[in-house]
Amino acid sequence: MLGMIDAAHRLSRWLVWLGGALILGSAFLVTLEVVLRKLFNTSLAGADEISGYAFGVATSLGLAFALFERAHIRVDALFLILPRPLRMFLNFFGLALLIGFAVIVTWMAWGLVADTLQHGSRSITPMRTPLAIPQIPWLAGWMFFVACGALLFVGMLFSTLTGNMAEAERRIGVKTLDEQIKDETA
């Protein structure tokens, strides 16, 4: 189980790099658009639309990596003074809520993409982009996030039940100050 979690983590790292490349590409495109408008009074037309799609896809591709890196925001002011069993319960409860929210978003996104494909929907811009083109990778990012969340939840539940609470805490617990400092210096 831990091997599958590690493989999913590695794949999430590749996907976050892909998302970062999409963001950089859209930044260059928007920069080119601004320069062309300023210097030559012309436009590429659609740079804003493409960058919006890139941002949506990049965001969904980064969700699983943030999960594995324990980078999703938590309110943990009193968390570390709680007894370990209560902390673990709260870790699992928080992860379950996060996955539950992601399942709802993914379900709704699935319906949106199905509707787009059924009706052949296009953007209402001059580009008339078939909306399935950005929506399918966006949905894939959400689906991967849900799959990784479920895999992590089951794997860490198994670790906890077999007595390896330290492993579960390392993977789904709040980062300690030392871990955060190490991340900053790495």
Backbone as CSV, one residue per row, in Angstrom:
resi,resn,N_x,N_y,N_z,CA_x,CA_y,CA_z,C_x,C_y,C_z
1,MET,0.826,-1.193,0.000,0.000,0.000,0.000,0.870,1.256,0.000
2,LEU,1.936,1.253,0.822,2.811,2.420,0.868,3.502,2.649,-0.470
3,GLY,3.804,1.566,-1.174,4.411,1.691,-2.509,3.478,2.384,-3.487
4,MET,2.195,2.075,-3.414,1.220,2.734,-4.282,1.094,4.213,-3.929
5,ILE,1.128,4.512,-2.638,1.050,5.907,-2.204,2.277,6.671,-2.698
6,ASP,3.447,6.069,-2.574,4.671,6.726,-3.048,4.646,6.924,-4.562
7,ALA,4.127,5.945,-5.303,4.022,6.084,-6.759,3.049,7.213,-7.127
8,ALA,1.935,7.291,-6.419,0.982,8.370,-6.670,1.602,9.726,-6.337
9,HIS,2.411,9.773,-5.287,3.098,11.012,-4.923,4.062,11.434,-6.033
10,ARG,4.798,10.473,-6.571,5.730,10.791,-7.669,4.960,11.295,-8.892
11,LEU,3.859,10.647,-9.231,3.052,11.091,-10.363,2.499,12.497,-10.105
12,SER,2.081,12.766,-8.876,1.561,14.095,-8.549,2.632,15.158,-8.725
13,ARG,3.885,14.799,-8.455,4.980,15.752,-8.646,5.126,16.096,-10.130
14,TRP,5.010,15.102,-10.999,5.071,15.365,-12.447,3.891,16.232,-12.888
15,LEU,2.735,15.950,-12.345,1.552,16.725,-12.731,1.633,18.168,-12.244
16,VAL,2.216,18.389,-11.069,2.352,19.766,-10.589,3.370,20.521,-11.445
17,TRP,4.393,19.839,-11.926,5.335,20.480,-12.845,4.644,20.817,-14.169
18,LEU,3.790,19.924,-14.631,3.020,20.204,-15.846,2.119,21.420,-15.633
19,GLY,1.458,21.471,-14.489,0.625,22.622,-14.163,1.440,23.900,-14.102
20,GLY,2.622,23.817,-13.521,3.510,24.984,-13.470,3.921,25.435,-14.863
21,ALA,4.176,24.476,-15.744,4.518,24.814,-17.132,3.344,25.513,-17.819
22,LEU,2.132,25.063,-17.528,0.953,25.731,-18.096,0.858,27.180,-17.616
23,ILE,1.112,27.402,-16.337,1.074,28.762,-15.785,2.164,29.626,-16.419
24,LEU,3.383,29.090,-16.531,4.462,29.850,-17.161,4.151,30.150,-18.625
25,GLY,3.629,29.149,-19.316,3.261,29.360,-20.718,2.210,30.443,-20.871
26,SER,1.222,30.439,-20.010,0.190,31.476,-20.102,0.752,32.841,-19.712
27,ALA,1.706,32.877,-18.772,2.343,34.154,-18.415,3.107,34.720,-19.611
28,PHE,3.831,33.865,-20.320,4.539,34.328,-21.514,3.550,34.788,-22.585
29,LEU,2.457,34.056,-22.744,1.454,34.427,-23.734,0.831,35.790,-23.415
30,VAL,0.480,36.005,-22.164,-0.109,37.286,-21.763,0.921,38.407,-21.903
31,THR,2.172,38.131,-21.562,3.223,39.131,-21.730,3.380,39.501,-23.198
32,LEU,3.394,38.508,-24.057,3.485,38.760,-25.497,2.288,39.581,-25.973
33,GLU,1.129,39.254,-25.483,-0.090,39.996,-25.822,0.050,41.472,-25.442
34,VAL,0.538,41.737,-24.245,0.697,43.121,-23.775,1.723,43.860,-24.642
35,VAL,2.849,43.221,-24.933,3.882,43.848,-25.754,3.345,44.140,-27.151
36,LEU,2.644,43.181,-27.753,2.083,43.392,-29.087,1.070,44.533,-29.108
37,ARG,0.260,44.607,-28.073,-0.723,45.702,-28.009,-0.030,47.045,-27.880
38,LYS,0.981,47.098,-27.022,1.668,48.369,-26.749,2.490,48.831,-27.946
39,LEU,3.267,47.928,-28.534,4.202,48.327,-29.586,3.606,48.330,-30.991
40,PHE,2.686,47.407,-31.247,2.199,47.255,-32.623,0.692,47.438,-32.769
41,ASN,0.036,47.780,-31.667,-1.410,48.003,-31.672,-2.175,46.826,-32.292
42,THR,-1.726,45.618,-31.958,-2.384,44.407,-32.446,-2.538,43.433,-31.284
43,SER,-3.319,42.406,-31.492,-3.616,41.459,-30.422,-3.543,40.028,-30.930
44,LEU,-3.184,39.138,-30.028,-3.222,37.710,-30.349,-4.646,37.180,-30.303
45,ALA,-5.492,37.845,-29.556,-6.889,37.434,-29.359,-6.959,36.068,-28.689
46,GLY,-7.421,36.070,-27.472,-7.640,34.822,-26.769,-6.616,34.501,-25.704
47,ALA,-5.630,35.358,-25.508,-4.616,35.080,-24.485,-5.257,34.971,-23.111
48,ASP,-6.217,35.846,-22.835,-6.887,35.796,-21.534,-7.708,34.526,-21.381
49,GLU,-8.347,34.097,-22.449,-9.146,32.871,-22.401,-8.249,31.649,-22.181
50,ILE,-7.181,31.567,-22.935,-6.261,30.433,-22.812,-5.621,30.406,-21.432
51,SER,-5.231,31.579,-20.919,-4.605,31.605,-19.595,-5.598,31.211,-18.508
52,GLY,-6.871,31.538,-18.674,-7.887,31.102,-17.714,-8.026,29.591,-17.700
53,TYR,-8.042,28.989,-18.882,-8.112,27.528,-18.953,-6.867,26.903,-18.328
54,ALA,-5.701,27.470,-18.641,-4.443,26.937,-18.107,-4.439,27.007,-16.580
55,PHE,-4.943,28.113,-16.034,-4.976,28.261,-14.579,-5.885,27.207,-13.943
56,GLY,-7.055,26.983,-14.523,-7.979,25.978,-13.983,-7.388,24.577,-14.017
57,VAL,-6.772,24.223,-15.130,-6.164,22.894,-15.259,-4.978,22.769,-14.304
58,ALA,-4.132,23.782,-14.260,-2.960,23.740,-13.377,-3.372,23.594,-11.923
59,THR,-4.422,24.281,-11.529,-4.890,24.191,-10.147,-5.324,22.774,-9.809
60,SER,-6.126,22.172,-10.683,-6.597,20.819,-10.379,-5.450,19.810,-10.408
61,LEU,-4.458,20.039,-11.263,-3.313,19.128,-11.312,-2.435,19.243,-10.066
62,GLY,-2.483,20.368,-9.383,-1.661,20.568,-8.201,-2.288,20.108,-6.899
63,LEU,-3.572,19.789,-6.905,-4.259,19.440,-5.659,-3.689,18.194,-4.984
64,ALA,-3.414,17.158,-5.756,-2.899,15.915,-5.164,-1.506,16.125,-4.579
65,PHE,-0.663,16.892,-5.275,0.674,17.153,-4.752,0.589,17.903,-3.428
66,ALA,-0.298,18.887,-3.357,-0.491,19.625,-2.105,-0.951,18.689,-0.991
67,LEU,-1.776,17.707,-1.337,-2.227,16.726,-0.350,-1.048,15.921,0.195
68,PHE,-0.223,15.405,-0.699,0.920,14.598,-0.267,1.948,15.421,0.512
69,GLU,2.064,16.681,0.171,3.018,17.555,0.852,2.430,18.186,2.111
70,ARG,1.182,17.856,2.409,0.455,18.408,3.562,0.464,19.935,3.513
71,ALA,0.156,20.460,2.330,0.206,21.900,2.109,-1.175,22.551,2.096
72,HIS,-2.232,21.762,2.188,-3.563,22.361,2.265,-3.689,23.062,3.623
73,ILE,-4.376,24.163,3.636,-4.451,25.001,4.833,-5.231,24.299,5.943
74,ARG,-4.690,24.399,7.161,-5.336,23.884,8.366,-5.256,24.939,9.456
75,VAL,-6.218,24.901,10.336,-6.142,25.718,11.541,-5.651,24.784,12.638
76,ASP,-4.423,24.997,13.069,-3.802,24.038,13.992,-3.212,24.701,15.230
77,ALA,-3.817,25.782,15.688,-3.273,26.538,16.813,-3.109,25.677,18.068
78,LEU,-4.072,24.871,18.385,-4.021,24.047,19.604,-3.756,22.574,19.306
79,PHE,-3.597,22.260,18.058,-3.539,20.876,17.620,-2.429,20.079,18.311
80,LEU,-1.250,20.645,18.393,-0.101,19.896,18.899,-0.142,19.633,20.404
81,ILE,-1.017,20.313,21.129,-1.105,20.039,22.571,-2.165,18.980,22.885
82,LEU,-2.899,18.542,21.865,-3.911,17.503,22.059,-3.234,16.144,22.202
83,PRO,-3.902,15.192,22.856,-3.339,13.833,22.944,-3.249,13.206,21.542
84,ARG,-2.242,12.378,21.350,-1.987,11.781,20.040,-3.205,11.068,19.441
85,PRO,-3.942,10.247,20.189,-5.115,9.590,19.578,-6.152,10.602,19.058
86,LEU,-6.356,11.672,19.794,-7.303,12.693,19.341,-6.775,13.407,18.097
87,ARG,-5.476,13.665,18.064,-4.876,14.285,16.869,-5.062,13.392,15.654
88,MET,-4.848,12.084,15.845,-5.005,11.168,14.711,-6.460,11.125,14.246
89,PHE,-7.385,11.102,15.197,-8.797,11.126,14.823,-9.092,12.383,14.005
90,LEU,-8.600,13.523,14.465,-8.844,14.783,13.754,-8.161,14.796,12.388
91,ASN,-6.976,14.182,12.284,-6.317,14.069,10.979,-7.184,13.291,9.995
92,PHE,-7.692,12.152,10.447,-8.540,11.337,9.577,-9.857,12.047,9.270
93,PHE,-10.425,12.712,10.261,-11.676,13.436,10.056,-11.480,14.564,9.044
94,GLY,-10.405,15.307,9.190,-10.111,16.386,8.245,-9.864,15.861,6.841
95,LEU,-9.117,14.758,6.734,-8.863,14.163,5.428,-10.162,13.661,4.802
96,ALA,-11.019,13.053,5.622,-12.314,12.583,5.108,-13.168,13.749,4.603
97,LEU,-13.171,14.857,5.330,-13.927,16.027,4.884,-13.362,16.590,3.581
98,LEU,-12.039,16.643,3.485,-11.406,17.140,2.267,-11.745,16.250,1.078
99,ILE,-11.648,14.940,1.275,-11.968,14.008,0.191,-13.460,14.107,-0.157
100,GLY,-14.299,14.210,0.862,-15.734,14.346,0.605,-16.052,15.574,-0.225
101,PHE,-15.423,16.696,0.106,-15.613,17.915,-0.677,-15.135,17.697,-2.107
102,ALA,-13.968,17.071,-2.265,-13.421,16.825,-3.596,-14.317,15.889,-4.400
103,VAL,-14.924,14.916,-3.740,-15.851,14.008,-4.432,-17.048,14.800,-4.972
104,ILE,-17.576,15.711,-4.173,-18.714,16.513,-4.618,-18.322,17.382,-5.813
105,VAL,-17.174,18.044,-5.716,-16.722,18.879,-6.837,-16.494,18.021,-8.077
106,THR,-15.871,16.872,-7.892,-15.599,15.982,-9.022,-16.894,15.475,-9.647
107,TRP,-17.847,15.128,-8.831,-19.152,14.674,-9.332,-19.812,15.771,-10.172
108,MET,-19.790,16.988,-9.663,-20.384,18.111,-10.390,-19.599,18.399,-11.678
109,ALA,-18.268,18.299,-11.596,-17.437,18.521,-12.781,-17.696,17.447,-13.830
110,TRP,-17.892,16.221,-13.374,-18.218,15.120,-14.297,-19.499,15.454,-15.069
111,GLY,-20.514,15.912,-14.352,-21.774,16.288,-14.999,-21.587,17.429,-15.979
112,LEU,-20.766,18.395,-15.611,-20.493,19.526,-16.496,-19.826,19.067,-17.778
113,VAL,-18.811,18.222,-17.650,-18.096,17.728,-18.830,-19.022,16.862,-19.689
114,ALA,-19.830,16.020,-19.049,-20.779,15.192,-19.811,-21.750,16.072,-20.592
115,ASP,-22.244,17.114,-19.954,-23.157,18.043,-20.626,-22.463,18.759,-21.783
116,THR,-21.224,19.168,-21.552,-20.440,19.839,-22.596,-20.255,18.923,-23.797
117,LEU,-19.913,17.668,-23.532,-19.715,16.718,-24.625,-21.025,16.420,-25.348
118,GLN,-22.094,16.271,-24.597,-23.393,15.961,-25.197,-23.868,17.077,-26.128
119,HIS,-23.651,18.305,-25.713,-24.162,19.445,-26.482,-23.109,20.079,-27.388
120,GLY,-21.887,19.610,-27.315,-20.823,20.200,-28.133,-20.589,21.661,-27.788
121,SER,-20.655,21.978,-26.517,-20.570,23.377,-26.078,-19.219,23.995,-26.433
122,ARG,-19.313,25.269,-26.791,-18.129,26.061,-27.123,-18.150,27.340,-26.316
123,SER,-16.989,27.951,-26.175,-16.923,29.224,-25.451,-17.668,30.297,-26.242
124,ILE,-18.086,31.337,-25.544,-18.823,32.421,-26.210,-17.876,33.564,-26.559
125,THR,-16.658,33.199,-26.883,-15.637,34.166,-27.272,-15.390,34.032,-28.774
126,PRO,-14.646,34.944,-29.351,-14.317,34.814,-30.782,-13.564,33.520,-31.118
127,MET,-12.861,32.935,-30.144,-12.133,31.689,-30.409,-13.068,30.493,-30.587
128,ARG,-14.252,30.562,-29.964,-15.228,29.462,-30.028,-14.586,28.123,-29.647
129,THR,-13.820,28.133,-28.566,-13.113,26.956,-28.085,-14.090,25.866,-27.667
130,PRO,-13.918,24.642,-28.170,-14.727,23.538,-27.640,-14.384,23.369,-26.154
131,LEU,-15.368,23.543,-25.300,-15.106,23.583,-23.856,-14.610,22.261,-23.289
132,ALA,-14.821,21.177,-24.011,-14.327,19.888,-23.530,-12.794,19.860,-23.496
133,ILE,-12.156,20.654,-24.346,-10.688,20.642,-24.404,-10.073,21.057,-23.065
134,PRO,-10.476,22.165,-22.437,-9.910,22.452,-21.115,-10.609,21.704,-19.978
135,GLN,-11.872,21.330,-20.172,-12.610,20.709,-19.074,-12.155,19.288,-18.782
136,ILE,-11.777,18.537,-19.788,-11.383,17.135,-19.569,-10.111,17.043,-18.725
137,PRO,-9.027,17.774,-19.030,-7.859,17.692,-18.133,-8.141,18.278,-16.749
138,TRP,-9.005,19.288,-16.686,-9.407,19.851,-15.391,-10.104,18.776,-14.557
139,LEU,-11.035,18.056,-15.164,-11.727,16.960,-14.479,-10.737,15.857,-14.093
140,ALA,-9.810,15.544,-14.980,-8.819,14.497,-14.684,-8.004,14.856,-13.441
141,GLY,-7.653,16.128,-13.288,-6.932,16.565,-12.097,-7.746,16.342,-10.834
142,TRP,-9.042,16.671,-10.885,-9.913,16.446,-9.723,-10.062,14.954,-9.427
143,MET,-10.197,14.142,-10.473,-10.342,12.698,-10.276,-9.073,12.111,-9.643
144,PHE,-7.921,12.581,-10.101,-6.661,12.103,-9.534,-6.556,12.509,-8.069
145,PHE,-6.983,13.704,-7.746,-6.973,14.178,-6.357,-7.836,13.282,-5.483
146,VAL,-9.036,12.958,-5.939,-9.926,12.093,-5.156,-9.301,10.707,-4.988
147,ALA,-8.748,10.164,-6.067,-8.134,8.836,-5.991,-6.952,8.843,-5.012
148,CYS,-6.127,9.872,-5.074,-4.980,9.966,-4.157,-5.448,10.131,-2.719
149,GLY,-6.481,10.933,-2.509,-7.010,11.122,-1.164,-7.543,9.825,-0.586
150,ALA,-8.287,9.081,-1.406,-8.829,7.803,-0.945,-7.710,6.804,-0.662
151,LEU,-6.723,6.764,-1.536,-5.581,5.868,-1.347,-4.824,6.221,-0.062
152,LEU,-4.610,7.491,0.154,-3.910,7.937,1.354,-4.720,7.620,2.610
153,PHE,-6.019,7.854,2.554,-6.871,7.584,3.710,-6.830,6.095,4.066
154,VAL,-7.040,5.237,3.089,-7.064,3.787,3.342,-5.685,3.308,3.794
155,GLY,-4.640,3.774,3.121,-3.289,3.350,3.485,-2.905,3.753,4.896
156,MET,-3.256,4.963,5.273,-2.889,5.425,6.614,-3.806,4.833,7.683
157,LEU,-5.033,4.519,7.335,-5.911,3.803,8.265,-5.326,2.415,8.528
158,PHE,-4.871,1.760,7.483,-4.230,0.449,7.630,-2.975,0.568,8.493
159,SER,-2.152,1.588,8.225,-0.938,1.792,9.032,-1.280,1.998,10.501
160,THR,-2.309,2.795,10.754,-2.711,3.070,12.137,-3.215,1.806,12.819
161,LEU,-4.042,1.046,12.117,-4.619,-0.162,12.712,-3.578,-1.258,12.935
162,THR,-2.492,-1.231,12.165,-1.440,-2.228,12.351,-0.326,-1.719,13.257
163,GLY,-0.568,-0.602,13.941,0.363,-0.113,14.941,1.425,0.850,14.448
164,ASN,1.349,1.262,13.203,2.348,2.185,12.672,1.771,3.599,12.641
165,MET,1.409,4.088,13.826,0.791,5.417,13.924,1.772,6.512,13.512
166,ALA,3.049,6.303,13.725,4.048,7.309,13.360,4.050,7.545,11.845
167,GLU,3.927,6.460,11.077,3.874,6.594,9.612,2.631,7.366,9.186
168,ALA,1.509,7.049,9.796,0.267,7.742,9.458,0.370,9.223,9.814
169,GLU,0.938,9.501,10.960,1.073,10.904,11.375,2.026,11.659,10.454
170,ARG,3.063,10.979,9.989,4.030,11.598,9.077,3.398,11.925,7.724
171,ARG,2.412,11.149,7.332,1.811,11.334,6.007,0.559,12.201,5.995
172,ILE,-0.207,12.191,7.078,-1.454,12.972,7.060,-1.553,13.977,8.198
173,GLY,-0.578,13.972,9.085,-0.617,14.892,10.224,-0.164,16.287,9.850
174,VAL,-0.320,17.175,10.788,0.144,18.543,10.621,1.670,18.532,10.613
175,LYS,2.263,19.304,9.722,3.723,19.389,9.700,4.222,20.040,10.977
176,THR,5.276,19.452,11.516,5.895,20.050,12.695,6.700,21.276,12.260
177,LEU,7.092,22.071,13.224,7.901,23.248,12.931,9.213,22.839,12.267
178,ASP,9.823,21.759,12.754,11.071,21.280,12.158,10.875,20.889,10.694
179,GLU,9.767,20.227,10.381,9.479,19.857,8.991,9.281,21.090,8.124
180,GLN,8.604,22.088,8.640,8.383,23.303,7.882,9.688,24.044,7.627
181,ILE,10.569,24.076,8.634,11.867,24.727,8.460,12.703,23.958,7.443
182,LYS,12.672,22.631,7.533,13.419,21.804,6.585,12.920,22.044,5.162
183,ASP,11.614,22.149,4.972,11.048,22.422,3.653,11.506,23.770,3.127
184,GLU,11.602,24.756,4.001,12.015,26.095,3.594,13.474,26.144,3.167
185,THR,14.317,25.327,3.792,15.742,25.355,3.478,16.106,24.384,2.373
186,ALA,15.210,23.504,2.002,15.513,22.502,0.964,15.435,23.100,-0.427
